[in-house]
Amino acid sequence: MTEQNNQILQDEEEKPIELKDLKPGDILIFDGEEGSIISELIMLFTHSKVTHGALFVQNGDEAALADSGECGINLHLVTSNPEARGVHVRRLIKEGGFGDDYDKIVAPVVEIARDYARQGLPYPYSDLVLLAMIIIFKDVSNVALTYPNVIKLLQVVAAELKTLIDEKFHDGKHTMVCSSFVYQCFLDASKDNPDLKLHIENGDAQAPQKVKRSATLFDLYAEHAAEYNYNTKSFADAKTEPVKESIEEILRNLVDKENKNHVNLIKSNALSNAIEEFLKALLKAAGIVVNSIEELIENARKQQALFVTPNDLYSHTTNTVSVGKVPLDRNSDEYNP
């Protein structure tokens, strides 16, 4: 693999392409939406300009992608539109190349994505879940997060996940946020062909090397739970007020621009309880049953290892190459061919 293939091209170096240039199996990474506070926060925390990942599944008269969005994992039609969000297109490569059999070799990834869509997997507030996972699993200690609003955000997202579990889950089905869904499709297909696994280096949620202290809120929680000998009843006893603000208000106040009242990785029972409740809901939504806090932490670490951000798909995959950039409209309606 050449050094150029390992390098993410800057916008001005990405060649403009057309919808007809895309192949099934291409990875689509969407630029952030202007005016969206969630997009702005995801870009801030991941030091990037991208906020959504999808998998291209078919071209032709009805071009379509598969992704995990507000309505769950579904197929959606896409059309070219010069005024639409920019989409960075990346394509799987391997040493020596795939040759003329590329489409056939990558087909299992596309079929797996279609199968996930056929299952009707739900997911409300997908962007909020993505944002909460970034805050939990990524080192955001360099950002001034307001302590009360971190707790409120985790409470709101945990409550939404619990509602989903209570009302919509059946037959053990579970689902993923957008970029992790794309990664999972390749990972599932790699069980029969290792060349299909996406390789990520220095990912946003990957543990930093040689860290001697807590680097993420999840690390902080695990350390705090160990201090309580994994008996975290006191976390739940911490007094927290019911969330009265709208999610928009919480998000707009999540970052303390004056850097006066931020989390800064300080332990507290209230914060640890909010993290714990979010992790419990996240694992249950992933179909994982845990019977102790130790199991909760162990399985949350596995989720962290599989957690992939849109920026990881864009900047940290070492076995994909830039195809170019195309402005695409994603139809919000589900597509059922």
Secondary structure, DSSP 8 states (H G I E B T S, - for coil): --TTTTS---TTTS-B--GGG--TT-EEEEE--TT-HHHHHHHHHHTSSEEEEEEEEE-SSS-EEEEEETTEEEEEEEEE-TTS-EEEEEEE--TT--GGGHHHHHHHHHHHHHHHHHTT---TTHHHHHHHHHHHHS--TTS-BBHHHHHHHHHHHHHHHHHHHHHT--TT-----HHHHHHHHHHHHTTT-GGGS--BSS-TTS--TT--S--SHHHHHHHHHHHTTT-THHHHHS------S-HHHHHHTSB-TT-SSB-TT---HHHHHHHHHHHHHHHHHTT---SSHHHHHHHHHHHHHH---HHIIIIIBSSEEEEEEEEEEE-SS----
